[in-house]
Amino acid sequence: MWQLDYPWLLLLLPLPWLAYRYLPAYNEARSAVRVPFFAAMSRAVGEAPGIVGNRRNHWQLLLNVLVWALILLAAARPVFVEKPIERQQPVRDLMLAIDLSQSMETEDFTNASGAKINRLAAVKDVVQGFIDKRKDDRLGLIVFGTGAYPQAPLTLDHASLSLLLADTGIGMAGPNTAIGDAIGLSLKLLDKAHEQEKVLILLTDGNDTSSAITPDHAAEMAANKGVIIHTIGIGDPSASGEAKVNLSALEQIAKTTGGQFFRAEDRNALDQVYSTLDRLTPHQVKTLSHQPQRELFYWPLGVAVALLGLYHLGALLRVRLAFARQRQEA
């Protein structure tokens, strides 16, 4: 589809006709030698003097009108609008916070073949499947133990994120559990994102023992910033000390921010939790459309220049042919 960016310029099309209709012909006075017998000489050679101007030269008038119309058409900037190009942009930022405390080495989960594996290995396997389903979302990764550390910023490079997830190891962030600090660090990283919907998925098998900020206060800060926190508890609530997961605290964090709390006792339950999360945080993208435009002004402009060139070339050839004919007759 083609269009004119400045169609109002076509209103100037009648301007040459108005000038031709109401303005007098242009006459230029020059110094010349007056010959009293010029009329007699003209009759003697059989030639009549031409009329000054081009008002009777219909071909040149037609050319002038056509060139004027083509120049106006070029100035109106004709463009060809191509089909829209659409691209997808993520509208949801997901931050994953994974507990790497010492209790994650407990082997109470099984893999696909039924062999016993530790909690972190099961979490990695399930989280990797979750990442693979979120191809158009920006994902980030935080690991926490005694402290909280950014393992990967929010990114669309899920291949690198998967490598960084695979490089995580039990105890690399310290033996304790800092849930409040993990939430606080997540909020700091999510503050740099410009998308409206921000989600934190927090997974732990213990209770908070080393945070500088309490989980309850961190959850209130998240709620004020509009960040939804989904919490997953995979530990043993009947254990003692560091290994005891505080399910009520995790449930309260999710409730405060408008998220949901999940209890995962084995790998199958953990897999179902992430399937549920995939439905809670649906795959949504914002489609941006751009229509490329191709300039076409050079076509009418080129035709106008070509017509003028052909006209003057023809006039030059007529003069040369007339001159050559006169020499032959002489």
WOTAUR-V375242 format. One record per helix or strand of 2 or more residues. SS is the DSSP state (~ for helix, > for strand). FROM is the first residue (numbers start at 1). LEN is the number of residues. Records with the same first field share a line. If there is no record, write none. Layout:
BEGIN
SS->FROM-LEN ; FROM-LEN
END
This chain:
BEGIN
>->2-3 ; 78-13 ; 92-8 ; 109-2 ; 116-2 ; 138-7 ; 148-8 ; 197-8 ; 227-7 ; 261-3 ; 285-11
~->7-16 ; 38-8 ; 58-18 ; 102-4 ; 119-15 ; 158-9 ; 179-13 ; 215-10 ; 241-3 ; 247-11 ; 267-14 ; 297-33
END
